């Protein structure tokens, strides 16, 4: 799809509206970097990723991403350079790692809470 067509369809405004709901600067940049795809395999992959993330969030809660900074500026990158670098990452793997890490932390926290409860005097 041509950039002009996306502008006509107000795609940048849609991304801006979604980006305002991001929990972090890095999340906002990731949203703004999104581009539509006409490749059916790519669309299926993205939908599969979304399904996996929804399932993981349902099991373990949202990943701890609120404090992820957009570090590009601190490294001297412009927003455009940061977006290009972010697009080069395999965002699916990164998000899955964050969610899985959150699940492990929650599990460890629950086990510790149980151990502390068991070890209380009078138990």
Jmol script that loads the backbone (N, CA, C; Angstrom):
load data "model"
ATOM      1  N   UNK A   1       0.838  -1.170   0.000  1.00  0.00           N
ATOM      2  CA  UNK A   1       0.000   0.000   0.000  1.00  0.00           C
ATOM      3  C   UNK A   1       0.889   1.242   0.000  1.00  0.00           C
ATOM      4  N   UNK A   2       0.515   2.200  -0.774  1.00  0.00           N
ATOM      5  CA  UNK A   2       1.312   3.429  -0.856  1.00  0.00           C
ATOM      6  C   UNK A   2       1.111   4.292   0.395  1.00  0.00           C
ATOM      7  N   UNK A   3       2.151   5.020   0.735  1.00  0.00           N
ATOM      8  CA  UNK A   3       2.102   5.909   1.909  1.00  0.00           C
ATOM      9  C   UNK A   3       0.938   6.888   1.782  1.00  0.00           C
ATOM     10  N   UNK A   4       0.709   7.391   0.571  1.00  0.00           N
ATOM     11  CA  UNK A   4      -0.387   8.340   0.330  1.00  0.00           C
ATOM     12  C   UNK A   4      -1.742   7.702   0.670  1.00  0.00           C
ATOM     13  N   UNK A   5      -1.900   6.415   0.308  1.00  0.00           N
ATOM     14  CA  UNK A   5      -3.150   5.720   0.610  1.00  0.00           C
ATOM     15  C   UNK A   5      -3.349   5.568   2.113  1.00  0.00           C
ATOM     16  N   UNK A   6      -2.258   5.261   2.809  1.00  0.00           N
ATOM     17  CA  UNK A   6      -2.350   5.125   4.265  1.00  0.00           C
ATOM     18  C   UNK A   6      -2.741   6.451   4.907  1.00  0.00           C
ATOM     19  N   UNK A   7      -2.205   7.533   4.390  1.00  0.00           N
ATOM     20  CA  UNK A   7      -2.553   8.859   4.909  1.00  0.00           C
ATOM     21  C   UNK A   7      -4.014   9.171   4.632  1.00  0.00           C
ATOM     22  N   UNK A   8      -4.475   8.835   3.435  1.00  0.00           N
ATOM     23  CA  UNK A   8      -5.877   9.050   3.085  1.00  0.00           C
ATOM     24  C   UNK A   8      -6.794   8.264   4.015  1.00  0.00           C
ATOM     25  N   UNK A   9      -6.380   7.049   4.364  1.00  0.00           N
ATOM     26  CA  UNK A   9      -7.169   6.204   5.263  1.00  0.00           C
ATOM     27  C   UNK A   9      -6.961   6.567   6.737  1.00  0.00           C
ATOM     28  N   UNK A  10      -6.154   7.591   6.981  1.00  0.00           N
ATOM     29  CA  UNK A  10      -5.851   8.097   8.315  1.00  0.00           C
ATOM     30  C   UNK A  10      -5.168   7.057   9.202  1.00  0.00           C
ATOM     31  N   UNK A  11      -4.372   6.197   8.577  1.00  0.00           N
ATOM     32  CA  UNK A  11      -3.637   5.188   9.338  1.00  0.00           C
ATOM     33  C   UNK A  11      -2.698   5.816  10.369  1.00  0.00           C
ATOM     34  N   UNK A  12      -1.971   6.885  10.032  1.00  0.00           N
ATOM     35  CA  UNK A  12      -1.118   7.509  11.058  1.00  0.00           C
ATOM     36  C   UNK A  12      -1.920   8.006  12.269  1.00  0.00           C
ATOM     37  N   UNK A  13      -3.123   8.493  12.044  1.00  0.00           N
ATOM     38  CA  UNK A  13      -3.961   8.950  13.163  1.00  0.00           C
ATOM     39  C   UNK A  13      -4.395   7.776  14.026  1.00  0.00           C
ATOM     40  N   UNK A  14      -4.670   6.639  13.381  1.00  0.00           N
ATOM     41  CA  UNK A  14      -5.041   5.431  14.131  1.00  0.00           C
ATOM     42  C   UNK A  14      -3.872   5.005  15.018  1.00  0.00           C
ATOM     43  N   UNK A  15      -2.668   4.976  14.435  1.00  0.00           N
ATOM     44  CA  UNK A  15      -1.490   4.601  15.228  1.00  0.00           C
ATOM     45  C   UNK A  15      -1.261   5.575  16.387  1.00  0.00           C
ATOM     46  N   UNK A  16      -1.428   6.865  16.128  1.00  0.00           N
ATOM     47  CA  UNK A  16      -1.284   7.862  17.200  1.00  0.00           C
ATOM     48  C   UNK A  16      -2.276   7.603  18.331  1.00  0.00           C
ATOM     49  N   UNK A  17      -3.512   7.286  17.957  1.00  0.00           N
ATOM     50  CA  UNK A  17      -4.551   7.027  18.968  1.00  0.00           C
ATOM     51  C   UNK A  17      -4.194   5.799  19.796  1.00  0.00           C
ATOM     52  N   UNK A  18      -3.689   4.763  19.158  1.00  0.00           N
ATOM     53  CA  UNK A  18      -3.292   3.550  19.879  1.00  0.00           C
ATOM     54  C   UNK A  18      -2.054   3.831  20.727  1.00  0.00           C
ATOM     55  N   UNK A  19      -1.100   4.551  20.169  1.00  0.00           N
ATOM     56  CA  UNK A  19       0.155   4.831  20.873  1.00  0.00           C
ATOM     57  C   UNK A  19      -0.081   5.596  22.175  1.00  0.00           C
ATOM     58  N   UNK A  20      -1.126   6.393  22.230  1.00  0.00           N
ATOM     59  CA  UNK A  20      -1.426   7.135  23.461  1.00  0.00           C
ATOM     60  C   UNK A  20      -1.767   6.204  24.614  1.00  0.00           C
ATOM     61  N   UNK A  21      -2.147   4.971  24.303  1.00  0.00           N
ATOM     62  CA  UNK A  21      -2.506   4.009  25.345  1.00  0.00           C
ATOM     63  C   UNK A  21      -1.341   3.103  25.732  1.00  0.00           C
ATOM     64  N   UNK A  22      -0.208   3.268  25.089  1.00  0.00           N
ATOM     65  CA  UNK A  22       0.959   2.451  25.407  1.00  0.00           C
ATOM     66  C   UNK A  22       1.421   2.749  26.825  1.00  0.00           C
ATOM     67  N   UNK A  23       1.981   1.747  27.479  1.00  0.00           N
ATOM     68  CA  UNK A  23       2.388   1.883  28.869  1.00  0.00           C
ATOM     69  C   UNK A  23       3.799   2.427  29.031  1.00  0.00           C
ATOM     70  N   UNK A  24       4.524   2.578  27.930  1.00  0.00           N
ATOM     71  CA  UNK A  24       5.916   3.043  28.037  1.00  0.00           C
ATOM     72  C   UNK A  24       6.312   3.789  26.770  1.00  0.00           C
ATOM     73  N   UNK A  25       7.410   4.504  26.859  1.00  0.00           N
ATOM     74  CA  UNK A  25       7.945   5.189  25.689  1.00  0.00           C
ATOM     75  C   UNK A  25       8.338   4.199  24.604  1.00  0.00           C
ATOM     76  N   UNK A  26       8.932   3.082  25.020  1.00  0.00           N
ATOM     77  CA  UNK A  26       9.315   2.056  24.045  1.00  0.00           C
ATOM     78  C   UNK A  26       8.073   1.471  23.374  1.00  0.00           C
ATOM     79  N   UNK A  27       7.002   1.303  24.149  1.00  0.00           N
ATOM     80  CA  UNK A  27       5.750   0.787  23.576  1.00  0.00           C
ATOM     81  C   UNK A  27       5.161   1.751  22.566  1.00  0.00           C
ATOM     82  N   UNK A  28       5.210   3.032  22.889  1.00  0.00           N
ATOM     83  CA  UNK A  28       4.701   4.040  21.945  1.00  0.00           C
ATOM     84  C   UNK A  28       5.472   3.983  20.629  1.00  0.00           C
ATOM     85  N   UNK A  29       6.799   3.876  20.732  1.00  0.00           N
ATOM     86  CA  UNK A  29       7.603   3.783  19.511  1.00  0.00           C
ATOM     87  C   UNK A  29       7.266   2.521  18.728  1.00  0.00           C
ATOM     88  N   UNK A  30       7.048   1.419  19.427  1.00  0.00           N
ATOM     89  CA  UNK A  30       6.710   0.163  18.747  1.00  0.00           C
ATOM     90  C   UNK A  30       5.392   0.288  17.999  1.00  0.00           C
ATOM     91  N   UNK A  31       4.406   0.936  18.616  1.00  0.00           N
ATOM     92  CA  UNK A  31       3.112   1.123  17.951  1.00  0.00           C
ATOM     93  C   UNK A  31       3.275   2.005  16.721  1.00  0.00           C
ATOM     94  N   UNK A  32       4.006   3.090  16.870  1.00  0.00           N
ATOM     95  CA  UNK A  32       4.179   4.014  15.752  1.00  0.00           C
ATOM     96  C   UNK A  32       4.959   3.377  14.597  1.00  0.00           C
ATOM     97  N   UNK A  33       5.718   2.325  14.892  1.00  0.00           N
ATOM     98  CA  UNK A  33       6.505   1.647  13.858  1.00  0.00           C
ATOM     99  C   UNK A  33       5.688   0.623  13.071  1.00  0.00           C
ATOM    100  N   UNK A  34       4.479   0.327  13.525  1.00  0.00           N
ATOM    101  CA  UNK A  34       3.662  -0.684  12.853  1.00  0.00           C
ATOM    102  C   UNK A  34       3.299  -0.253  11.439  1.00  0.00           C
ATOM    103  N   UNK A  35       3.305  -1.221  10.551  1.00  0.00           N
ATOM    104  CA  UNK A  35       2.894  -0.981   9.169  1.00  0.00           C
ATOM    105  C   UNK A  35       2.007  -2.135   8.730  1.00  0.00           C
ATOM    106  N   UNK A  36       0.994  -1.854   7.920  1.00  0.00           N
ATOM    107  CA  UNK A  36       0.122  -2.932   7.455  1.00  0.00           C
ATOM    108  C   UNK A  36       0.876  -3.842   6.480  1.00  0.00           C
ATOM    109  N   UNK A  37       0.358  -5.049   6.321  1.00  0.00           N
ATOM    110  CA  UNK A  37       0.976  -5.995   5.394  1.00  0.00           C
ATOM    111  C   UNK A  37      -0.092  -6.566   4.471  1.00  0.00           C
ATOM    112  N   UNK A  38       0.261  -6.736   3.224  1.00  0.00           N
ATOM    113  CA  UNK A  38      -0.636  -7.377   2.255  1.00  0.00           C
ATOM    114  C   UNK A  38      -0.262  -8.846   2.077  1.00  0.00           C
ATOM    115  N   UNK A  39       0.800  -9.291   2.752  1.00  0.00           N
ATOM    116  CA  UNK A  39       1.268 -10.670   2.671  1.00  0.00           C
ATOM    117  C   UNK A  39       0.439 -11.530   3.630  1.00  0.00           C
ATOM    118  N   UNK A  40      -0.328 -12.472   3.087  1.00  0.00           N
ATOM    119  CA  UNK A  40      -1.229 -13.290   3.901  1.00  0.00           C
ATOM    120  C   UNK A  40      -0.473 -14.076   4.965  1.00  0.00           C
ATOM    121  N   UNK A  41       0.717 -14.581   4.644  1.00  0.00           N
ATOM    122  CA  UNK A  41       1.504 -15.327   5.630  1.00  0.00           C
ATOM    123  C   UNK A  41       1.941 -14.425   6.780  1.00  0.00           C
ATOM    124  N   UNK A  42       2.345 -13.206   6.442  1.00  0.00           N
ATOM    125  CA  UNK A  42       2.749 -12.245   7.473  1.00  0.00           C
ATOM    126  C   UNK A  42       1.562 -11.882   8.361  1.00  0.00           C
ATOM    127  N   UNK A  43       0.412 -11.669   7.768  1.00  0.00           N
ATOM    128  CA  UNK A  43      -0.787 -11.341   8.546  1.00  0.00           C
ATOM    129  C   UNK A  43      -1.129 -12.505   9.476  1.00  0.00           C
ATOM    130  N   UNK A  44      -1.074 -13.736   8.952  1.00  0.00           N
ATOM    131  CA  UNK A  44      -1.343 -14.915   9.790  1.00  0.00           C
ATOM    132  C   UNK A  44      -0.343 -15.009  10.941  1.00  0.00           C
ATOM    133  N   UNK A  45       0.936 -14.731  10.663  1.00  0.00           N
ATOM    134  CA  UNK A  45       1.958 -14.778  11.713  1.00  0.00           C
ATOM    135  C   UNK A  45       1.675 -13.743  12.797  1.00  0.00           C
ATOM    136  N   UNK A  46       1.304 -12.542  12.366  1.00  0.00           N
ATOM    137  CA  UNK A  46       0.993 -11.484  13.342  1.00  0.00           C
ATOM    138  C   UNK A  46      -0.230 -11.845  14.185  1.00  0.00           C
ATOM    139  N   UNK A  47      -1.241 -12.413  13.544  1.00  0.00           N
ATOM    140  CA  UNK A  47      -2.440 -12.817  14.291  1.00  0.00           C
ATOM    141  C   UNK A  47      -2.126 -13.951  15.261  1.00  0.00           C
ATOM    142  N   UNK A  48      -1.269 -14.884  14.849  1.00  0.00           N
ATOM    143  CA  UNK A  48      -0.849 -15.968  15.732  1.00  0.00           C
ATOM    144  C   UNK A  48      -0.084 -15.404  16.927  1.00  0.00           C
ATOM    145  N   UNK A  49       0.800 -14.456  16.660  1.00  0.00           N
ATOM    146  CA  UNK A  49       1.541 -13.816  17.745  1.00  0.00           C
ATOM    147  C   UNK A  49       0.586 -13.140  18.718  1.00  0.00           C
ATOM    148  N   UNK A  50      -0.383 -12.425  18.193  1.00  0.00           N
ATOM    149  CA  UNK A  50      -1.361 -11.752  19.039  1.00  0.00           C
ATOM    150  C   UNK A  50      -2.116 -12.765  19.889  1.00  0.00           C
ATOM    151  N   UNK A  51      -2.521 -13.886  19.298  1.00  0.00           N
ATOM    152  CA  UNK A  51      -3.221 -14.935  20.052  1.00  0.00           C
ATOM    153  C   UNK A  51      -2.349 -15.481  21.176  1.00  0.00           C
ATOM    154  N   UNK A  52      -1.056 -15.698  20.880  1.00  0.00           N
ATOM    155  CA  UNK A  52      -0.139 -16.201  21.902  1.00  0.00           C
ATOM    156  C   UNK A  52       0.034 -15.203  23.042  1.00  0.00           C
ATOM    157  N   UNK A  53       0.174 -13.942  22.681  1.00  0.00           N
ATOM    158  CA  UNK A  53       0.349 -12.912  23.710  1.00  0.00           C
ATOM    159  C   UNK A  53      -0.904 -12.812  24.577  1.00  0.00           C
ATOM    160  N   UNK A  54      -2.070 -12.836  23.957  1.00  0.00           N
ATOM    161  CA  UNK A  54      -3.324 -12.765  24.727  1.00  0.00           C
ATOM    162  C   UNK A  54      -3.413 -13.947  25.682  1.00  0.00           C
ATOM    163  N   UNK A  55      -3.053 -15.149  25.208  1.00  0.00           N
ATOM    164  CA  UNK A  55      -3.090 -16.333  26.067  1.00  0.00           C
ATOM    165  C   UNK A  55      -2.096 -16.204  27.222  1.00  0.00           C
ATOM    166  N   UNK A  56      -0.873 -15.754  26.936  1.00  0.00           N
ATOM    167  CA  UNK A  56       0.130 -15.601  27.990  1.00  0.00           C
ATOM    168  C   UNK A  56      -0.273 -14.546  29.014  1.00  0.00           C
ATOM    169  N   UNK A  57      -0.824 -13.448  28.534  1.00  0.00           N
ATOM    170  CA  UNK A  57      -1.279 -12.396  29.453  1.00  0.00           C
ATOM    171  C   UNK A  57      -2.425 -12.921  30.305  1.00  0.00           C
ATOM    172  N   UNK A  58      -3.303 -13.739  29.700  1.00  0.00           N
ATOM    173  CA  UNK A  58      -4.392 -14.340  30.463  1.00  0.00           C
ATOM    174  C   UNK A  58      -3.890 -15.256  31.567  1.00  0.00           C
ATOM    175  N   UNK A  59      -2.788 -15.958  31.312  1.00  0.00           N
ATOM    176  CA  UNK A  59      -2.221 -16.878  32.301  1.00  0.00           C
ATOM    177  C   UNK A  59      -1.395 -16.156  33.364  1.00  0.00           C
ATOM    178  N   UNK A  60      -0.571 -15.207  32.929  1.00  0.00           N
ATOM    179  CA  UNK A  60       0.431 -14.633  33.830  1.00  0.00           C
ATOM    180  C   UNK A  60       0.231 -13.152  34.132  1.00  0.00           C
ATOM    181  N   UNK A  61      -0.750 -12.533  33.523  1.00  0.00           N
ATOM    182  CA  UNK A  61      -0.922 -11.102  33.712  1.00  0.00           C
ATOM    183  C   UNK A  61      -0.067 -10.327  32.726  1.00  0.00           C
ATOM    184  N   UNK A  62      -0.251  -9.022  32.688  1.00  0.00           N
ATOM    185  CA  UNK A  62       0.502  -8.211  31.717  1.00  0.00           C
ATOM    186  C   UNK A  62       1.990  -8.201  32.046  1.00  0.00           C
ATOM    187  N   UNK A  63       2.821  -8.133  31.007  1.00  0.00           N
ATOM    188  CA  UNK A  63       4.263  -8.083  31.260  1.00  0.00           C
ATOM    189  C   UNK A  63       4.643  -6.766  31.916  1.00  0.00           C
ATOM    190  N   UNK A  64       5.740  -6.764  32.650  1.00  0.00           N
ATOM    191  CA  UNK A  64       6.167  -5.539  33.339  1.00  0.00           C
ATOM    192  C   UNK A  64       6.856  -4.577  32.370  1.00  0.00           C
ATOM    193  N   UNK A  65       6.073  -3.956  31.507  1.00  0.00           N
ATOM    194  CA  UNK A  65       6.655  -3.101  30.474  1.00  0.00           C
ATOM    195  C   UNK A  65       6.473  -1.618  30.735  1.00  0.00           C
ATOM    196  N   UNK A  66       5.760  -1.252  31.786  1.00  0.00           N
ATOM    197  CA  UNK A  66       5.457   0.162  32.000  1.00  0.00           C
ATOM    198  C   UNK A  66       6.714   0.999  32.197  1.00  0.00           C
ATOM    199  N   UNK A  67       7.770   0.367  32.681  1.00  0.00           N
ATOM    200  CA  UNK A  67       8.970   1.151  32.956  1.00  0.00           C
ATOM    201  C   UNK A  67      10.055   0.971  31.894  1.00  0.00           C
ATOM    202  N   UNK A  68       9.684   0.408  30.737  1.00  0.00           N
ATOM    203  CA  UNK A  68      10.674   0.270  29.670  1.00  0.00           C
ATOM    204  C   UNK A  68      10.881   1.629  29.011  1.00  0.00           C
ATOM    205  N   UNK A  69      12.066   2.191  29.136  1.00  0.00           N
ATOM    206  CA  UNK A  69      12.297   3.513  28.537  1.00  0.00           C
ATOM    207  C   UNK A  69      12.553   3.414  27.037  1.00  0.00           C
ATOM    208  N   UNK A  70      12.289   4.478  26.359  1.00  0.00           N
ATOM    209  CA  UNK A  70      12.680   4.595  24.955  1.00  0.00           C
ATOM    210  C   UNK A  70      14.111   5.111  24.980  1.00  0.00           C
ATOM    211  N   UNK A  71      15.072   4.222  24.871  1.00  0.00           N
ATOM    212  CA  UNK A  71      16.469   4.580  25.105  1.00  0.00           C
ATOM    213  C   UNK A  71      17.148   5.214  23.898  1.00  0.00           C
ATOM    214  N   UNK A  72      16.480   5.246  22.756  1.00  0.00           N
ATOM    215  CA  UNK A  72      17.092   5.788  21.550  1.00  0.00           C
ATOM    216  C   UNK A  72      17.637   7.187  21.730  1.00  0.00           C
ATOM    217  N   UNK A  73      16.863   8.062  22.353  1.00  0.00           N
ATOM    218  CA  UNK A  73      17.301   9.454  22.541  1.00  0.00           C
ATOM    219  C   UNK A  73      18.551   9.519  23.417  1.00  0.00           C
ATOM    220  N   UNK A  74      18.591   8.675  24.457  1.00  0.00           N
ATOM    221  CA  UNK A  74      19.756   8.666  25.336  1.00  0.00           C
ATOM    222  C   UNK A  74      21.007   8.187  24.598  1.00  0.00           C
ATOM    223  N   UNK A  75      20.791   7.384  23.546  1.00  0.00           N
ATOM    224  CA  UNK A  75      21.922   6.887  22.755  1.00  0.00           C
ATOM    225  C   UNK A  75      22.234   7.785  21.579  1.00  0.00           C
ATOM    226  N   UNK A  76      21.507   8.899  21.455  1.00  0.00           N
ATOM    227  CA  UNK A  76      21.760   9.849  20.385  1.00  0.00           C
ATOM    228  C   UNK A  76      21.024   9.551  19.094  1.00  0.00           C
ATOM    229  N   UNK A  77      20.028   8.651  19.137  1.00  0.00           N
ATOM    230  CA  UNK A  77      19.252   8.330  17.944  1.00  0.00           C
ATOM    231  C   UNK A  77      18.072   9.275  17.797  1.00  0.00           C
ATOM    232  N   UNK A  78      17.737   9.589  16.566  1.00  0.00           N
ATOM    233  CA  UNK A  78      16.497  10.315  16.319  1.00  0.00           C
ATOM    234  C   UNK A  78      15.345   9.323  16.471  1.00  0.00           C
ATOM    235  N   UNK A  79      14.104   9.825  16.549  1.00  0.00           N
ATOM    236  CA  UNK A  79      12.951   8.933  16.632  1.00  0.00           C
ATOM    237  C   UNK A  79      12.899   7.998  15.427  1.00  0.00           C
ATOM    238  N   UNK A  80      13.208   8.524  14.249  1.00  0.00           N
ATOM    239  CA  UNK A  80      13.181   7.704  13.039  1.00  0.00           C
ATOM    240  C   UNK A  80      14.214   6.585  13.120  1.00  0.00           C
ATOM    241  N   UNK A  81      15.413   6.895  13.594  1.00  0.00           N
ATOM    242  CA  UNK A  81      16.446   5.866  13.740  1.00  0.00           C
ATOM    243  C   UNK A  81      16.032   4.827  14.779  1.00  0.00           C
ATOM    244  N   UNK A  82      15.411   5.279  15.851  1.00  0.00           N
ATOM    245  CA  UNK A  82      14.939   4.361  16.882  1.00  0.00           C
ATOM    246  C   UNK A  82      13.875   3.425  16.323  1.00  0.00           C
ATOM    247  N   UNK A  83      12.950   3.972  15.531  1.00  0.00           N
ATOM    248  CA  UNK A  83      11.900   3.151  14.935  1.00  0.00           C
ATOM    249  C   UNK A  83      12.490   2.103  13.998  1.00  0.00           C
ATOM    250  N   UNK A  84      13.470   2.485  13.204  1.00  0.00           N
ATOM    251  CA  UNK A  84      14.099   1.518  12.289  1.00  0.00           C
ATOM    252  C   UNK A  84      14.804   0.410  13.073  1.00  0.00           C
ATOM    253  N   UNK A  85      15.486   0.779  14.140  1.00  0.00           N
ATOM    254  CA  UNK A  85      16.175  -0.227  14.955  1.00  0.00           C
ATOM    255  C   UNK A  85      15.160  -1.153  15.621  1.00  0.00           C
ATOM    256  N   UNK A  86      14.071  -0.586  16.096  1.00  0.00           N
ATOM    257  CA  UNK A  86      13.041  -1.390  16.738  1.00  0.00           C
ATOM    258  C   UNK A  86      12.414  -2.364  15.754  1.00  0.00           C
ATOM    259  N   UNK A  87      12.208  -1.915  14.524  1.00  0.00           N
ATOM    260  CA  UNK A  87      11.642  -2.796  13.512  1.00  0.00           C
ATOM    261  C   UNK A  87      12.580  -3.942  13.179  1.00  0.00           C
ATOM    262  N   UNK A  88      13.866  -3.756  13.369  1.00  0.00           N
ATOM    263  CA  UNK A  88      14.828  -4.808  13.066  1.00  0.00           C
ATOM    264  C   UNK A  88      14.788  -5.929  14.103  1.00  0.00           C
ATOM    265  N   UNK A  89      14.273  -5.642  15.284  1.00  0.00           N
ATOM    266  CA  UNK A  89      14.164  -6.667  16.324  1.00  0.00           C
ATOM    267  C   UNK A  89      13.041  -7.628  15.998  1.00  0.00           C
ATOM    268  N   UNK A  90      13.151  -8.828  16.493  1.00  0.00           N
ATOM    269  CA  UNK A  90      12.038  -9.763  16.393  1.00  0.00           C
ATOM    270  C   UNK A  90      11.143  -9.454  17.596  1.00  0.00           C
ATOM    271  N   UNK A  91      10.196  -8.548  17.398  1.00  0.00           N
ATOM    272  CA  UNK A  91       9.366  -8.057  18.490  1.00  0.00           C
ATOM    273  C   UNK A  91       8.550  -9.165  19.130  1.00  0.00           C
ATOM    274  N   UNK A  92       8.163 -10.152  18.355  1.00  0.00           N
ATOM    275  CA  UNK A  92       7.370 -11.259  18.889  1.00  0.00           C
ATOM    276  C   UNK A  92       8.159 -11.988  19.972  1.00  0.00           C
ATOM    277  N   UNK A  93       9.414 -12.314  19.672  1.00  0.00           N
ATOM    278  CA  UNK A  93      10.228 -13.036  20.646  1.00  0.00           C
ATOM    279  C   UNK A  93      10.467 -12.197  21.891  1.00  0.00           C
ATOM    280  N   UNK A  94      10.718 -10.912  21.697  1.00  0.00           N
ATOM    281  CA  UNK A  94      10.959 -10.031  22.828  1.00  0.00           C
ATOM    282  C   UNK A  94       9.742  -9.975  23.745  1.00  0.00           C
ATOM    283  N   UNK A  95       8.557  -9.816  23.178  1.00  0.00           N
ATOM    284  CA  UNK A  95       7.352  -9.732  23.987  1.00  0.00           C
ATOM    285  C   UNK A  95       7.074 -11.053  24.689  1.00  0.00           C
ATOM    286  N   UNK A  96       7.271 -12.160  23.990  1.00  0.00           N
ATOM    287  CA  UNK A  96       7.049 -13.464  24.613  1.00  0.00           C
ATOM    288  C   UNK A  96       8.024 -13.675  25.765  1.00  0.00           C
ATOM    289  N   UNK A  97       9.277 -13.254  25.588  1.00  0.00           N
ATOM    290  CA  UNK A  97      10.241 -13.361  26.681  1.00  0.00           C
ATOM    291  C   UNK A  97       9.808 -12.532  27.888  1.00  0.00           C
ATOM    292  N   UNK A  98       9.314 -11.320  27.638  1.00  0.00           N
ATOM    293  CA  UNK A  98       8.842 -10.484  28.742  1.00  0.00           C
ATOM    294  C   UNK A  98       7.678 -11.125  29.475  1.00  0.00           C
ATOM    295  N   UNK A  99       6.718 -11.661  28.730  1.00  0.00           N
ATOM    296  CA  UNK A  99       5.538 -12.278  29.353  1.00  0.00           C
ATOM    297  C   UNK A  99       5.947 -13.540  30.107  1.00  0.00           C
ATOM    298  N   UNK A 100       6.806 -14.366  29.492  1.00  0.00           N
ATOM    299  CA  UNK A 100       7.263 -15.578  30.171  1.00  0.00           C
ATOM    300  C   UNK A 100       8.053 -15.236  31.428  1.00  0.00           C
ATOM    301  N   UNK A 101       8.873 -14.197  31.336  1.00  0.00           N
ATOM    302  CA  UNK A 101       9.620 -13.762  32.516  1.00  0.00           C
ATOM    303  C   UNK A 101       8.693 -13.313  33.626  1.00  0.00           C
ATOM    304  N   UNK A 102       7.638 -12.599  33.259  1.00  0.00           N
ATOM    305  CA  UNK A 102       6.644 -12.166  34.240  1.00  0.00           C
ATOM    306  C   UNK A 102       5.975 -13.379  34.881  1.00  0.00           C
ATOM    307  N   UNK A 103       5.638 -14.386  34.071  1.00  0.00           N
ATOM    308  CA  UNK A 103       5.003 -15.597  34.594  1.00  0.00           C
ATOM    309  C   UNK A 103       5.930 -16.300  35.584  1.00  0.00           C
ATOM    310  N   UNK A 104       7.227 -16.382  35.260  1.00  0.00           N
ATOM    311  CA  UNK A 104       8.181 -17.028  36.160  1.00  0.00           C
ATOM    312  C   UNK A 104       8.304 -16.256  37.472  1.00  0.00           C
ATOM    313  N   UNK A 105       8.359 -14.917  37.372  1.00  0.00           N
ATOM    314  CA  UNK A 105       8.443 -14.110  38.587  1.00  0.00           C
ATOM    315  C   UNK A 105       7.205 -14.281  39.453  1.00  0.00           C
ATOM    316  N   UNK A 106       6.036 -14.304  38.824  1.00  0.00           N
ATOM    317  CA  UNK A 106       4.804 -14.507  39.589  1.00  0.00           C
ATOM    318  C   UNK A 106       4.800 -15.871  40.258  1.00  0.00           C
ATOM    319  N   UNK A 107       5.221 -16.883  39.519  1.00  0.00           N
ATOM    320  CA  UNK A 107       5.277 -18.235  40.084  1.00  0.00           C
ATOM    321  C   UNK A 107       6.234 -18.308  41.261  1.00  0.00           C
ATOM    322  N   UNK A 108       7.398 -17.703  41.118  1.00  0.00           N
ATOM    323  CA  UNK A 108       8.382 -17.700  42.204  1.00  0.00           C
ATOM    324  C   UNK A 108       7.838 -16.936  43.410  1.00  0.00           C
ATOM    325  N   UNK A 109       7.153 -15.829  43.147  1.00  0.00           N
ATOM    326  CA  UNK A 109       6.563 -15.052  44.230  1.00  0.00           C
ATOM    327  C   UNK A 109       5.481 -15.834  44.967  1.00  0.00           C
ATOM    328  N   UNK A 110       4.666 -16.557  44.233  1.00  0.00           N
ATOM    329  CA  UNK A 110       3.615 -17.379  44.864  1.00  0.00           C
ATOM    330  C   UNK A 110       4.223 -18.495  45.710  1.00  0.00           C
ATOM    331  N   UNK A 111       5.278 -19.154  45.169  1.00  0.00           N
ATOM    332  CA  UNK A 111       5.936 -20.221  45.929  1.00  0.00           C
ATOM    333  C   UNK A 111       6.552 -19.666  47.209  1.00  0.00           C
ATOM    334  N   UNK A 112       7.185 -18.509  47.118  1.00  0.00           N
ATOM    335  CA  UNK A 112       7.790 -17.896  48.291  1.00  0.00           C
ATOM    336  C   UNK A 112       6.715 -17.532  49.318  1.00  0.00           C
ATOM    337  N   UNK A 113       5.606 -16.976  48.855  1.00  0.00           N
ATOM    338  CA  UNK A 113       4.509 -16.621  49.767  1.00  0.00           C
ATOM    339  C   UNK A 113       3.979 -17.864  50.467  1.00  0.00           C
ATOM    340  N   UNK A 114       3.856 -18.964  49.728  1.00  0.00           N
ATOM    341  CA  UNK A 114       3.386 -20.211  50.342  1.00  0.00           C
ATOM    342  C   UNK A 114       4.388 -20.705  51.385  1.00  0.00           C
ATOM    343  N   UNK A 115       5.675 -20.647  51.051  1.00  0.00           N
ATOM    344  CA  UNK A 115       6.700 -21.088  52.003  1.00  0.00           C
ATOM    345  C   UNK A 115       6.669 -20.227  53.261  1.00  0.00           C
ATOM    346  N   UNK A 116       6.510 -18.924  53.094  1.00  0.00           N
ATOM    347  CA  UNK A 116       6.449 -18.037  54.255  1.00  0.00           C
ATOM    348  C   UNK A 116       5.211 -18.307  55.072  1.00  0.00           C
ATOM    349  N   UNK A 117       4.109 -18.593  54.442  1.00  0.00           N
ATOM    350  CA  UNK A 117       2.864 -18.898  55.152  1.00  0.00           C
ATOM    351  C   UNK A 117       3.006 -20.197  55.938  1.00  0.00           C
ATOM    352  N   UNK A 118       3.642 -21.185  55.335  1.00  0.00           N
ATOM    353  CA  UNK A 118       3.838 -22.477  55.996  1.00  0.00           C
ATOM    354  C   UNK A 118       4.775 -22.350  57.173  1.00  0.00           C
ATOM    355  N   UNK A 119       5.786 -21.484  57.056  1.00  0.00           N
ATOM    356  CA  UNK A 119       6.790 -21.362  58.098  1.00  0.00           C
ATOM    357  C   UNK A 119       6.382 -20.451  59.255  1.00  0.00           C
ATOM    358  N   UNK A 120       5.189 -19.876  59.195  1.00  0.00           N
ATOM    359  CA  UNK A 120       4.731 -19.013  60.286  1.00  0.00           C
ATOM    360  C   UNK A 120       4.537 -19.851  61.556  1.00  0.00           C
ATOM    361  N   UNK A 121       4.869 -19.272  62.704  1.00  0.00           N
ATOM    362  CA  UNK A 121       4.652 -20.000  63.964  1.00  0.00           C
ATOM    363  C   UNK A 121       3.164 -20.351  64.098  1.00  0.00           C
ATOM    364  N   UNK A 122       2.937 -21.540  64.656  1.00  0.00           N
ATOM    365  CA  UNK A 122       1.553 -21.968  64.859  1.00  0.00           C
ATOM    366  C   UNK A 122       0.980 -22.699  63.656  1.00  0.00           C
ATOM    367  N   UNK A 123       1.755 -22.941  62.672  1.00  0.00           N
ATOM    368  CA  UNK A 123       1.265 -23.653  61.462  1.00  0.00           C
ATOM    369  C   UNK A 123       1.775 -25.061  61.472  1.00  0.00           C
TER     370      UNK A 123
END
end "model"
wireframe off; spacefill off
backbone 0.3
color backbone group
